[in-house]
Amino acid sequence: MLSRVADSLYWMSRYLERAEHTVRMLDVNMGLMLDKSSTSAEGRWKRVLAALGNPPEVRWESDYYQIVHSLTFDAEIPASVTSCLIEARENARQVREEISSEQWQQLNRMYHWVIQPHSEYGLNTRLADFLPAVVDGLHLFQGITDTTMSHGEEWQFIQMGRYLERAAFSANLLDLYQPELLSEPEVGAEGRHYQEWVGLLRCCTAFEAYCKVYTADLTAEWILEFLLLNPQFPHSLRYSIDSLRHALVAVRQSSGRPPVDELSRVSGKLQASLSFVEVSDILAQDAGAYLHNILQQCRQTHDLIYRFYIQYSVEAALAM
Amino acid sequence: MELARPTAFANPLLKDYVLDNTYDEMFSEDGLVRPHYAAVLEKFLNLPPEEMARRKRSVDLSFLTQGITFNVYGHGEGTEKIFPYDLLPRVITGAEWAHVEKGLTQRITALNLFLHDVYNEGKILNDGRVPREIVYSCRQFRREMRGLQVPRNVYITVTGTDLLRLSNGEFVVLEDNLRVPSGVSYMLTSRRVMKRTFPQLFRDCNVQPIEHYTQLLLSTLRSLAPEGRHDPSIVLLTPGVYNSAYFEHTYLARQMGIELVEGRDLVIHDNVVYMRTTAGLKRVDVIYRRVDDDFIDPLAFRSDSILGVAGLFNAYRAGNVTLANAFGTGIADDKAVYAYVPAIIRYYLGEEPILNNVETYLMTDPKQRKYCCENLDKLVVKAVGESGGYGMLIGPHSTAEQREEFKRMIEANPRNYIAQPTLDFSRAGCLTENGIEPRHVDLRPYILYGDKVRIVPGGLTRVALRRGSLVVNSSQGGGSKDTWVLND
């Protein structure tokens, strides 16, 4: 596969995953504004912005609705859902011959739907219909991807993009929540933070899955354990890193090149730091530092993927 | 002069159908439907309007979601439009096509011999049959190609020749596009859409197939691989996603199962071309390039090009890679050289041209220039190196200022312009909001030349969708329709 194609598929996938996170953050937090909560509106929306990487164009100015609207529709803001979908489609357009027609058509359809003027979404209720519809569209795209595309190298780069983006997002989100989580480890149904913890879980679509394992009793330890270490839940950090590793191994095998030691080492260490650890170990040390470390390793993995598969020098390639 | 309206036109869908001295593809002069069009016309006249509208909508939607669009320059980068599409096919008899096919084969064979000659001994120039200065003053002339041997001596692997049909029913060649002709994907997707939209009609009409075009193109390219490269690696080189024909590039690459590469995907090392893949560098043997000469190698040609590959020309000269089409083919489709094509055919093949040229005035000839400058309102003036309907003046539809401007430009640079009479070329029935009306059409068949000349029956029929318009280019408001060549 051409390196440029790998690059486009990887970023198409990252942008779609990012769009989904943004939508879910906005949707969940808009819902939380309906109830009284321990977190002030300002604290909440600043945290939302931080989870989305603090886009410089958007600031908290007492009107959360404005934030939601900008982060959904404003194509001038690179972090907005619309921008992410435009970028994803642009990347897909660059590699149209590599993805299936069904994939392209679904992405193209979403694009045309999202970029049309959305003045009719002036009302909160309409926006509340719009955001879940975006998620539905994204899920449909993922399903189409999995069923219409060969699970070869191209597909593996899509997997890499998705899970690396997801892992980085989850690690960052947990880092933002962990000071509050750890300051109040026990949360009863009446606890001040109950709504907040449900919100956190729902940002990761994890609430129902969590309940199946731990029931609706929320504790900081269980929440951390579930979102960090659960091996079966697709939005947990561990699951994301396992999937990333899986894709990396598959690409290494199919490219027929000798294994890249550095990439195997970094991604393997990252996987091990999630596979062979218990939540009590994390809580015993500095949870913030642990999450920072994971984020750091995610970035390193990204750089190494680029150095070995996408932006290598001609000399290095000829030497192999 | 409008002719008497025959009773066949009683159908309300035909109330605005005009028949005059222009050749009509669907009706003969006496207003009777031509036999090869009968089944198609009957079907379209009998389809309920709401059913027609439904099919039209479903076709438009399918073009949009498939992304069968083109980019228009000067309308904001990356602006996509659906290619306007007419559902009523253009029908050609098998006998008419056989004649066209013979003529095109003859013409391409001669033009290829001309290119080989000009870039080697130059016999035709020495014999004075084509003026040396016209060839050497052509902007597309590539000195670098002198004495260079190309595989099988084939320069023009892919050609899209534009044909018109005059009022006497004769097909003539308007221009040869020998550089990087586009549009073939519209021919292929139109056919797929028509088969899906009118399956029964298609089956009843016994249409000759065209779907094997991509397979023919692939084997043509394979036949041109450098010597000793069995199982050659073939790629399609595109300028990238902002090119107006990008959809076509992706489509052809996918249909042929070859890599679609951009300049930045290729690297040259020791005069060998490689592409960058996730598994390292992979050698490239044949490049079907859709990038113009000017932009393809910043070292050999325009140094400001970022679309090209530095060193590609040297690799080509070393014989390590084949490019199709070859460099410098533009001299043979220069609009001034065009005037000499009949002479070229006679010179190399000793035959009379089967397909005639359109009468062409050379502005380099003072007498012809004088005549043209005095009669600009009756003529079409074209810049010799342009295509796509850019840089031309259509006399009868022009303003006095436009004519003055062209007169100035012609006097300033006579070599850069030619003039032709405004042609009365044929019209074919098209669906409009008023039912069925005639619109001007041309025909662009695609000719492949590798180990031999191959042409799939038909081509792209382009339509001037505005009433009375003579311009069929997609960049200027033209559309297309499927072309059905029947088995007689």
Interface residues (C-beta under 8 A of the other chain):
Chain A: M1 L2 S3 R4 A6 E90 R93 Q94 R96 E97 S101 W104 Q105 N108 R109 H112 E153 F157 V251 S255 G256 R257 Y309 I310 Y312 V314 A317 L318 M320
Chain B: L64 T65 Q66 G67 G240 V241 Y246 F247 T250 Y251 A253 R254 E259 L260 V261 E262 R264 D265 V267 H269 M275 R276 T277 T278 A279 G280 L281
